Amino acid sequence: MTPNPREYRLSKTIQTDSLMYLVAIAWMYVVVMMTVVEATSQNGTVIGAIFTFLLYGALPLSVVLYILRTPTRKRARRIADGSAAEAPADAVSDRQPDRGDHASGHAIATEGKKP
């Protein structure tokens, strides 16, 4: 039995996302350990620990996760636009016969002008 390509892509996405979050959690563990060492060492300060957490952990990790989640966001946007595009065409055709955003081009002359 051959797998459905859509299911395969979904499972591949889930695997990639899981790995991405695993790396992010591991990196935050390292940053928290660095922060603890900075705060408890004799030469360290709490402000230094806060800056260590922010500049080594929170800020870079948020940027990296944002960049790595871009394909997933694009895919979700494409799916949402695709479902919106599948709306019935009758609603559009009732409004404009040629489905454009311009005048319909009927051969009816306006008042006071001859064709």
Summary of the structure (lengths in Angstrom):
residues: 115
radius of gyration: 28.4
end to end distance: 66.1
largest distance: 94.9
contacts: 219
relative contact order: 0.07
helix: 70%
strand: 0%
